[in-house]
Amino acid sequence: MDIDRIADYLGTFYRPAEHPALDAQLRLWRETRPFTGAKLLDGTPVFRNTMVKYLALLAGGADLTVSVGKGIPHDPALLPLLEKFGFRIADDAARRETYDVVLDCAGVHADTPVRRGFVELTRSGMYRYRNAARPVFLADESRIKVIETGLGTGDGFRRGMAKFGFGDFRGRRIVLFGCGKVGRGIALHVLDGGAELVVVDRETVPVPAGSRLIRLDDRAEVETALDGAWCVVTATGIRHALSGKFDAAKLIASKTILANMGVEDEFGPEIPETRVLNRKQPLNFVLEEPTLLKYIDPTMALDNLGALQILTHDMPAGLNLPTPEQEEAILRTVREAGEITKELDDLEAMR
């Protein structure tokens, strides 16, 4: 496979400052070749910026197979391009092969035979691997993942709203359900756009200055906040989290824009999917790149590092978290060579 040709193609879309962590891996691993002879299956959601992740692994000598589908979002238009560049795309037979390391997402490849172990990208996949007989490097439970789920998803919300013609937040009330990793990033982008922000959560959580917090179990306050709201956005991470929490019929009949940013249907069955932007699917998945590379670069670099750790270290079976030192090394590179330093500072201030 011609790595330089792939790099030239990606260079027409991305600046090095948008992927400093992956670029550092590529340059180092091209010299050290730590994956030589290693057979890897990568199930990261396939979008164009995912190719930058692949490039670092290939530079390190990996025998890489890309898995697409199995319920994981991807860009179908990218598949012919991957094949043109010589990537091996997994079919059902390929997924039954034995790999040295499987880089998984949402646990969909938990049954794939492996010699060494797994890397898992998401919290939902974590539950598939709790009792795994092999080592599992969990990239989700990390400071780095907050960059993707917070800043990246928040930016994806802003771009998704703009795609539907709702890009002007100034002076408009937005009610945000959930202020965890995803919600914090949405909150920052909403406030930066000049909106009036009301955060609804189950308990007292850190919220950014300029927003107002009310409790999810205070039905009267919730309905007051919803009355006349310009937009309601869900980011709780909990299926049917809003079910029974307010007068659904009144919200359906209103002009309020509804958007979901979670993988699950957080609005619940009372709200029809036709009433929610993108039919209750995460709003940012209407975009060609749901998360911009500059926000997902640290996560993908940590995911790649997990594969190297599995290959080169004797790790215990079950879940293994990245060390503070591993995360700090990636974060230092991002701060020194990337372009999101101020946003990182703003996000840290909300912790």
C-alpha positions as a Markdown table, in Angstrom:
| # | Residue | x | y | z |
|---|---|---|---|---|
| 1 | Met | 0.0 | 0.0 | 0.0 |
| 2 | Asp | 1.4 | 3.4 | -1.0 |
| 3 | Ile | 1.4 | 5.4 | 2.3 |
| 4 | Asp | 2.8 | 8.5 | 0.7 |
| 5 | Arg | -0.1 | 8.6 | -1.8 |
| 6 | Ile | -2.7 | 8.3 | 0.9 |
| 7 | Ala | -0.9 | 11.0 | 2.9 |
| 8 | Asp | -0.8 | 13.3 | -0.1 |
| 9 | Tyr | -4.6 | 12.8 | -0.6 |
| 10 | Leu | -5.3 | 13.6 | 3.1 |
| 11 | Gly | -3.1 | 16.6 | 2.9 |
| 12 | Thr | -5.5 | 18.3 | 0.5 |
| 13 | Phe | -8.1 | 18.3 | 3.3 |
| 14 | Tyr | -6.2 | 18.6 | 6.6 |
| 15 | Arg | -3.4 | 20.7 | 8.0 |
| 16 | Pro | -0.9 | 19.1 | 10.3 |
| 17 | Ala | -2.1 | 21.3 | 13.2 |
| 18 | Glu | -5.5 | 19.5 | 12.9 |
| 19 | His | -3.9 | 16.2 | 13.7 |
| 20 | Pro | -0.8 | 16.8 | 15.8 |
| 21 | Ala | -1.1 | 13.6 | 17.9 |
| 22 | Leu | -1.6 | 11.2 | 14.9 |
| 23 | Asp | 1.1 | 13.1 | 13.0 |
| 24 | Ala | 3.6 | 12.5 | 15.8 |
| 25 | Gln | 2.7 | 8.8 | 15.8 |
| 26 | Leu | 3.1 | 8.5 | 12.1 |
| 27 | Arg | 6.6 | 10.1 | 12.1 |
| 28 | Leu | 7.8 | 8.0 | 15.1 |
| 29 | Trp | 6.3 | 4.7 | 14.0 |
| 30 | Arg | 7.5 | 5.1 | 10.4 |
| 31 | Glu | 11.0 | 4.9 | 11.9 |
| 32 | Thr | 10.4 | 2.3 | 14.6 |
| 33 | Arg | 7.9 | 0.0 | 12.8 |
| 34 | Pro | 6.4 | -1.3 | 16.0 |
| 35 | Phe | 3.4 | -3.0 | 14.3 |
| 36 | Thr | 5.5 | -5.0 | 11.8 |
| 37 | Gly | 3.8 | -8.4 | 11.3 |
| 38 | Ala | 0.8 | -7.5 | 13.5 |
| 39 | Lys | -2.6 | -8.3 | 12.1 |
| 40 | Leu | -5.1 | -5.6 | 13.2 |
| 41 | Leu | -8.9 | -5.2 | 12.7 |
| 42 | Asp | -10.1 | -1.6 | 13.1 |
| 43 | Gly | -13.8 | -0.9 | 13.6 |
| 44 | Thr | -13.6 | 2.9 | 14.2 |
| 45 | Pro | -16.5 | 4.7 | 12.5 |
| 46 | Val | -15.4 | 5.2 | 8.9 |
| 47 | Phe | -15.3 | 8.8 | 7.8 |
| 48 | Arg | -12.6 | 10.6 | 5.8 |
| 49 | Asn | -10.7 | 11.8 | 8.9 |
| 50 | Thr | -10.5 | 8.2 | 10.1 |
| 51 | Met | -8.0 | 7.6 | 7.3 |
| 52 | Val | -5.5 | 9.7 | 9.2 |
| 53 | Lys | -5.7 | 7.2 | 12.1 |
| 54 | Tyr | -5.2 | 4.3 | 9.6 |
| 55 | Leu | -2.2 | 6.1 | 8.2 |
| 56 | Ala | -0.3 | 6.0 | 11.5 |
| 57 | Leu | -0.9 | 2.3 | 11.9 |
| 58 | Leu | 0.2 | 1.5 | 8.4 |
| 59 | Ala | 3.3 | 3.6 | 8.8 |
| 60 | Gly | 4.1 | 1.4 | 11.8 |
| 61 | Gly | 3.9 | -1.7 | 9.6 |
| 62 | Ala | 0.4 | -3.0 | 10.6 |
| 63 | Asp | -1.4 | -5.5 | 8.5 |
| 64 | Leu | -4.7 | -3.6 | 8.6 |
| 65 | Thr | -8.2 | -4.7 | 7.9 |
| 66 | Val | -11.0 | -2.1 | 8.1 |
| 67 | Ser | -14.5 | -3.1 | 9.4 |
| 68 | Val | -17.5 | -1.1 | 8.3 |
| 69 | Gly | -21.1 | -1.4 | 9.3 |
| 70 | Lys | -22.5 | -3.7 | 12.0 |
| 71 | Gly | -24.6 | -0.7 | 13.2 |
| 72 | Ile | -21.7 | 1.7 | 13.5 |
| 73 | Pro | -22.1 | 5.0 | 11.6 |
| 74 | His | -20.0 | 5.5 | 8.5 |
| 75 | Asp | -19.8 | 7.4 | 5.2 |
| 76 | Pro | -20.8 | 4.9 | 2.4 |
| 77 | Ala | -19.2 | 7.2 | -0.2 |
| 78 | Leu | -15.8 | 6.6 | 1.3 |
| 79 | Leu | -15.7 | 2.8 | 0.7 |
| 80 | Pro | -14.8 | 2.9 | -3.0 |
| 81 | Leu | -12.0 | 5.3 | -2.1 |
| 82 | Leu | -10.6 | 3.0 | 0.6 |
| 83 | Glu | -10.7 | 0.1 | -1.9 |
| 84 | Lys | -8.9 | 2.3 | -4.5 |
| 85 | Phe | -6.1 | 3.0 | -2.1 |
| 86 | Gly | -5.8 | -0.8 | -1.4 |
| 87 | Phe | -7.4 | -1.1 | 2.0 |
| 88 | Arg | -8.8 | -4.5 | 2.9 |
| 89 | Ile | -12.5 | -4.1 | 3.9 |
| 90 | Ala | -13.8 | -6.8 | 6.2 |
| 91 | Asp | -16.6 | -9.1 | 5.1 |
| 92 | Asp | -18.3 | -11.6 | 7.4 |
| 93 | Ala | -15.5 | -14.2 | 6.7 |
| 94 | Ala | -12.8 | -11.6 | 7.5 |
| 95 | Arg | -14.4 | -10.8 | 10.8 |
| 96 | Arg | -14.2 | -14.5 | 11.8 |
| 97 | Glu | -10.4 | -14.5 | 11.2 |
| 98 | Thr | -8.0 | -14.3 | 14.2 |
| 99 | Tyr | -6.3 | -10.9 | 14.7 |
| 100 | Asp | -3.5 | -9.9 | 17.0 |
| 101 | Val | -5.5 | -6.8 | 18.2 |
| 102 | Val | -9.1 | -5.7 | 17.5 |
| 103 | Leu | -9.7 | -2.0 | 17.7 |
| 104 | Asp | -13.4 | -2.0 | 18.5 |
| 105 | Cys | -16.3 | 0.5 | 18.8 |
| 106 | Ala | -19.4 | -0.2 | 20.9 |
| 107 | Gly | -18.3 | -3.8 | 21.5 |
| 108 | Val | -19.6 | -5.0 | 18.1 |
| 109 | His | -16.4 | -7.2 | 17.5 |
| 110 | Ala | -16.2 | -8.6 | 21.1 |
| 111 | Asp | -16.6 | -12.1 | 19.7 |
| 112 | Thr | -13.8 | -11.8 | 17.1 |
| 113 | Pro | -10.9 | -14.2 | 17.8 |
| 114 | Val | -7.8 | -12.4 | 19.0 |
| 115 | Arg | -4.3 | -13.5 | 20.0 |
| 116 | Arg | -3.5 | -10.5 | 22.3 |
| 117 | Gly | -6.5 | -8.4 | 23.1 |
| 118 | Phe | -8.9 | -5.5 | 22.3 |
| 119 | Val | -9.0 | -1.7 | 22.3 |
| 120 | Glu | -12.5 | -0.3 | 23.0 |
| 121 | Leu | -13.4 | 3.2 | 21.9 |
| 122 | Thr | -16.7 | 3.8 | 23.7 |
| 123 | Arg | -18.5 | 3.6 | 27.1 |
| 124 | Ser | -21.3 | 1.5 | 25.5 |
| 125 | Gly | -18.7 | -1.0 | 24.4 |
| 126 | Met | -17.2 | -1.1 | 27.9 |
| 127 | Tyr | -20.1 | -3.2 | 29.1 |
| 128 | Arg | -19.4 | -5.9 | 26.5 |
| 129 | Tyr | -15.8 | -6.3 | 27.9 |
| 130 | Arg | -16.2 | -6.2 | 31.6 |
| 131 | Asn | -15.5 | -9.9 | 32.0 |
| 132 | Ala | -13.3 | -10.3 | 28.9 |
| 133 | Ala | -10.8 | -13.2 | 29.0 |
| 134 | Arg | -8.3 | -11.0 | 27.1 |
| 135 | Pro | -6.8 | -7.6 | 27.9 |
| 136 | Val | -8.9 | -4.6 | 26.9 |
| 137 | Phe | -7.5 | -1.1 | 26.6 |
| 138 | Leu | -10.4 | 1.3 | 27.2 |
| 139 | Ala | -10.0 | 4.6 | 25.5 |
| 140 | Asp | -13.3 | 6.0 | 26.7 |
| 141 | Glu | -12.6 | 6.5 | 30.4 |
| 142 | Ser | -10.1 | 9.2 | 29.8 |
| 143 | Arg | -9.5 | 13.0 | 29.9 |
| 144 | Ile | -8.7 | 12.8 | 26.2 |
| 145 | Lys | -12.1 | 11.3 | 25.3 |
| 146 | Val | -13.7 | 14.4 | 26.8 |
| 147 | Ile | -12.1 | 16.5 | 24.0 |
| 148 | Glu | -14.0 | 14.5 | 21.4 |
| 149 | Thr | -17.3 | 14.0 | 23.3 |
| 150 | Gly | -17.3 | 17.6 | 24.7 |
| 151 | Leu | -15.7 | 20.0 | 22.3 |
| 152 | Gly | -16.1 | 17.8 | 19.2 |
| 153 | Thr | -19.7 | 16.9 | 19.7 |
| 154 | Gly | -20.5 | 20.4 | 20.8 |
| 155 | Asp | -19.1 | 21.7 | 17.6 |
| 156 | Gly | -21.0 | 19.0 | 15.7 |
| 157 | Phe | -24.2 | 20.2 | 17.2 |
| 158 | Arg | -23.5 | 23.8 | 16.0 |
| 159 | Arg | -22.7 | 22.6 | 12.5 |
| 160 | Gly | -25.7 | 20.3 | 12.4 |
| 161 | Met | -28.0 | 23.0 | 13.4 |
| 162 | Ala | -26.6 | 25.3 | 10.7 |
| 163 | Lys | -27.1 | 22.6 | 8.1 |
| 164 | Phe | -30.8 | 22.6 | 8.9 |
| 165 | Gly | -30.8 | 26.4 | 8.7 |
| 166 | Phe | -30.8 | 27.1 | 12.5 |
| 167 | Gly | -27.3 | 28.4 | 12.9 |
| 168 | Asp | -28.1 | 31.7 | 14.6 |
| 169 | Phe | -28.4 | 31.2 | 18.4 |
| 170 | Arg | -28.3 | 34.9 | 19.4 |
| 171 | Gly | -30.9 | 35.8 | 22.0 |
| 172 | Arg | -32.7 | 32.5 | 21.7 |
| 173 | Arg | -33.5 | 30.1 | 24.6 |
| 174 | Ile | -32.0 | 26.7 | 24.3 |
| 175 | Val | -32.9 | 24.0 | 26.9 |
| 176 | Leu | -30.1 | 21.4 | 27.2 |
| 177 | Phe | -30.9 | 18.1 | 29.0 |
| 178 | Gly | -27.7 | 16.7 | 30.3 |
| 179 | Cys | -24.4 | 18.4 | 31.2 |
| 180 | Gly | -21.9 | 15.6 | 31.2 |
| 181 | Lys | -19.1 | 15.1 | 28.7 |
| 182 | Val | -21.3 | 15.8 | 25.7 |
| 183 | Gly | -23.5 | 18.4 | 27.3 |
| 184 | Arg | -20.6 | 20.5 | 28.5 |
| 185 | Gly | -19.3 | 21.0 | 24.9 |
| 186 | Ile | -22.7 | 21.8 | 23.6 |
| 187 | Ala | -23.1 | 24.3 | 26.4 |
| 188 | Leu | -19.9 | 26.1 | 25.5 |
| 189 | His | -20.8 | 26.4 | 21.8 |
| 190 | Val | -24.4 | 27.5 | 22.6 |
| 191 | Leu | -23.2 | 30.3 | 25.0 |
| 192 | Asp | -20.5 | 31.4 | 22.6 |
| 193 | Gly | -23.3 | 31.8 | 20.0 |
| 194 | Gly | -25.1 | 34.2 | 22.2 |
| 195 | Ala | -28.0 | 31.9 | 23.4 |
| 196 | Glu | -29.8 | 32.0 | 26.7 |
| 197 | Leu | -29.0 | 28.5 | 28.1 |
| 198 | Val | -31.0 | 26.5 | 30.6 |
| 199 | Val | -29.4 | 23.2 | 31.7 |
| 200 | Val | -31.6 | 20.4 | 33.0 |
| 201 | Asp | -29.9 | 17.6 | 34.9 |
| 202 | Arg | -30.6 | 15.0 | 37.5 |
| 203 | Glu | -28.3 | 16.5 | 40.1 |
| 204 | Thr | -26.1 | 19.5 | 40.8 |
| 205 | Val | -23.5 | 19.5 | 38.0 |
| 206 | Pro | -20.9 | 22.0 | 37.0 |
| 207 | Val | -22.4 | 24.3 | 34.4 |
| 208 | Pro | -20.7 | 27.2 | 32.5 |
| 209 | Ala | -21.1 | 30.8 | 33.7 |
| 210 | Gly | -24.0 | 32.4 | 32.0 |
| 211 | Ser | -26.3 | 29.4 | 32.1 |
| 212 | Arg | -29.0 | 28.4 | 34.5 |
| 213 | Leu | -29.4 | 24.9 | 36.1 |
| 214 | Ile | -32.7 | 23.3 | 37.0 |
| 215 | Arg | -33.4 | 19.7 | 38.2 |
| 216 | Leu | -34.9 | 17.1 | 35.9 |
| 217 | Asp | -37.3 | 16.0 | 38.7 |
| 218 | Asp | -38.7 | 19.5 | 39.1 |
| 219 | Arg | -41.5 | 19.2 | 36.6 |
| 220 | Ala | -42.9 | 22.7 | 37.1 |
| 221 | Glu | -39.5 | 24.3 | 36.4 |
| 222 | Val | -38.8 | 22.1 | 33.4 |
| 223 | Glu | -42.2 | 23.0 | 31.8 |
| 224 | Thr | -41.6 | 26.7 | 32.5 |
| 225 | Ala | -38.2 | 26.4 | 30.8 |
| 226 | Leu | -39.7 | 24.6 | 27.8 |
| 227 | Asp | -42.6 | 27.1 | 27.3 |
| 228 | Gly | -41.5 | 29.3 | 24.5 |
| 229 | Ala | -38.0 | 27.7 | 24.1 |
| 230 | Trp | -36.4 | 28.0 | 20.7 |
| 231 | Cys | -34.7 | 24.6 | 20.8 |
| 232 | Val | -34.5 | 21.6 | 23.1 |
| 233 | Val | -31.4 | 19.4 | 22.8 |
| 234 | Thr | -30.8 | 16.1 | 24.6 |
| 235 | Ala | -27.3 | 14.9 | 25.8 |
| 236 | Thr | -28.0 | 12.7 | 28.7 |
| 237 | Gly | -26.7 | 9.4 | 27.2 |
| 238 | Ile | -29.8 | 7.7 | 28.6 |
| 239 | Arg | -32.5 | 6.0 | 26.6 |
| 240 | His | -35.9 | 7.6 | 27.0 |
| 241 | Ala | -34.4 | 10.0 | 29.6 |
| 242 | Leu | -37.1 | 12.6 | 29.0 |
| 243 | Ser | -40.0 | 10.2 | 29.0 |
| 244 | Gly | -42.7 | 11.4 | 31.4 |
| 245 | Lys | -40.8 | 14.4 | 32.6 |
| 246 | Phe | -43.1 | 17.1 | 31.0 |
| 247 | Asp | -46.2 | 17.5 | 28.8 |
| 248 | Ala | -45.0 | 15.8 | 25.6 |
| 249 | Ala | -48.2 | 16.8 | 23.6 |
| 250 | Lys | -47.6 | 20.4 | 24.4 |
| 251 | Leu | -44.0 | 20.2 | 23.2 |
| 252 | Ile | -45.0 | 18.4 | 20.0 |
| 253 | Ala | -47.6 | 21.0 | 19.2 |
| 254 | Ser | -45.1 | 23.9 | 19.7 |
| 255 | Lys | -42.7 | 25.4 | 17.3 |
| 256 | Thr | -39.7 | 24.4 | 19.4 |
| 257 | Ile | -36.8 | 22.8 | 17.5 |
| 258 | Leu | -35.9 | 19.3 | 18.9 |
| 259 | Ala | -32.5 | 17.8 | 18.5 |
| 260 | Asn | -30.9 | 14.6 | 19.9 |
| 261 | Met | -27.1 | 14.3 | 20.4 |
| 262 | Gly | -27.0 | 10.9 | 22.0 |
| 263 | Val | -26.8 | 7.5 | 20.4 |
| 264 | Glu | -30.0 | 6.5 | 22.1 |
| 265 | Asp | -33.5 | 7.9 | 21.7 |
| 266 | Glu | -33.4 | 10.2 | 24.7 |
| 267 | Phe | -36.8 | 11.9 | 24.0 |
| 268 | Gly | -38.8 | 8.7 | 24.5 |
| 269 | Pro | -41.7 | 7.1 | 22.6 |
| 270 | Glu | -44.1 | 10.0 | 23.3 |
| 271 | Ile | -42.2 | 12.2 | 20.9 |
| 272 | Pro | -42.4 | 10.9 | 17.3 |
| 273 | Glu | -39.1 | 10.7 | 15.3 |
| 274 | Thr | -40.6 | 12.9 | 12.6 |
| 275 | Arg | -40.7 | 15.7 | 15.2 |
| 276 | Val | -37.0 | 15.6 | 15.9 |
| 277 | Leu | -34.2 | 16.7 | 13.6 |
| 278 | Asn | -32.5 | 13.8 | 11.8 |
| 279 | Arg | -35.3 | 11.5 | 13.0 |
| 280 | Lys | -33.8 | 11.2 | 16.5 |
| 281 | Gln | -30.4 | 10.1 | 15.2 |
| 282 | Pro | -27.5 | 12.1 | 16.6 |
| 283 | Leu | -27.7 | 15.5 | 14.9 |
| 284 | Asn | -24.0 | 15.7 | 14.0 |
| 285 | Phe | -24.4 | 12.5 | 11.9 |
| 286 | Val | -26.0 | 14.5 | 9.1 |
| 287 | Leu | -22.6 | 15.9 | 8.5 |
| 288 | Glu | -19.8 | 14.6 | 6.2 |
| 289 | Glu | -17.5 | 14.7 | 9.2 |
| 290 | Pro | -19.6 | 14.4 | 12.4 |
| 291 | Thr | -16.6 | 15.3 | 14.5 |
| 292 | Leu | -13.8 | 17.5 | 13.1 |
| 293 | Leu | -10.4 | 16.0 | 13.0 |
| 294 | Lys | -8.9 | 18.5 | 15.4 |
| 295 | Tyr | -11.2 | 17.3 | 18.1 |
| 296 | Ile | -11.0 | 13.6 | 17.4 |
| 297 | Asp | -7.3 | 13.4 | 16.7 |
| 298 | Pro | -6.3 | 12.9 | 20.4 |
| 299 | Thr | -8.9 | 10.1 | 20.8 |
| 300 | Met | -7.8 | 8.3 | 17.7 |
| 301 | Ala | -4.1 | 8.6 | 18.8 |
| 302 | Leu | -5.0 | 7.1 | 22.2 |
| 303 | Asp | -6.9 | 4.3 | 20.5 |
| 304 | Asn | -3.8 | 3.6 | 18.3 |
| 305 | Leu | -1.6 | 3.7 | 21.4 |
| 306 | Gly | -3.9 | 1.1 | 23.0 |
| 307 | Ala | -3.2 | -1.3 | 20.2 |
| 308 | Leu | 0.6 | -0.9 | 20.8 |
| 309 | Gln | 0.2 | -1.4 | 24.5 |
| 310 | Ile | -1.8 | -4.6 | 24.0 |
| 311 | Leu | 0.9 | -5.9 | 21.6 |
| 312 | Thr | 4.0 | -4.9 | 23.7 |
| 313 | His | 2.9 | -5.3 | 27.3 |
| 314 | Asp | 1.6 | -8.1 | 29.4 |
| 315 | Met | -1.7 | -6.6 | 30.5 |
| 316 | Pro | -4.3 | -8.3 | 32.8 |
| 317 | Ala | -7.5 | -9.7 | 31.3 |
| 318 | Gly | -10.5 | -7.3 | 31.4 |
| 319 | Leu | -10.6 | -3.5 | 31.3 |
| 320 | Asn | -7.4 | -1.5 | 31.4 |
| 321 | Leu | -7.4 | 2.3 | 31.6 |
| 322 | Pro | -4.8 | 4.5 | 30.0 |
| 323 | Thr | -2.3 | 5.9 | 32.5 |
| 324 | Pro | -2.1 | 9.6 | 33.3 |
| 325 | Glu | 1.4 | 9.6 | 31.7 |
| 326 | Gln | 0.1 | 8.2 | 28.4 |
| 327 | Glu | -2.7 | 10.8 | 28.3 |
| 328 | Glu | -0.4 | 13.6 | 29.3 |
| 329 | Ala | 2.1 | 12.8 | 26.5 |
| 330 | Ile | -0.7 | 13.1 | 23.9 |
| 331 | Leu | -2.2 | 16.2 | 25.4 |
| 332 | Arg | 1.2 | 17.9 | 25.5 |
| 333 | Thr | 1.6 | 17.3 | 21.8 |
| 334 | Val | -1.9 | 18.6 | 21.1 |
| 335 | Arg | -1.3 | 21.8 | 23.2 |
| 336 | Glu | 2.1 | 22.4 | 21.6 |
| 337 | Ala | 1.3 | 21.7 | 18.0 |
| 338 | Gly | -2.5 | 21.8 | 17.7 |
| 339 | Glu | -5.0 | 24.6 | 17.4 |
| 340 | Ile | -7.5 | 23.9 | 20.2 |
| 341 | Thr | -5.5 | 25.0 | 23.3 |
| 342 | Lys | -7.9 | 27.8 | 24.3 |
| 343 | Glu | -10.9 | 25.5 | 23.9 |
| 344 | Leu | -9.1 | 22.9 | 26.1 |
| 345 | Asp | -8.6 | 25.6 | 28.8 |
| 346 | Asp | -12.4 | 26.6 | 28.6 |
| 347 | Leu | -13.4 | 22.9 | 29.0 |
| 348 | Glu | -11.0 | 22.4 | 31.9 |
| 349 | Ala | -12.5 | 25.4 | 33.6 |
| 350 | Met | -15.9 | 23.6 | 33.8 |
| 351 | Arg | -14.6 | 20.5 | 35.6 |
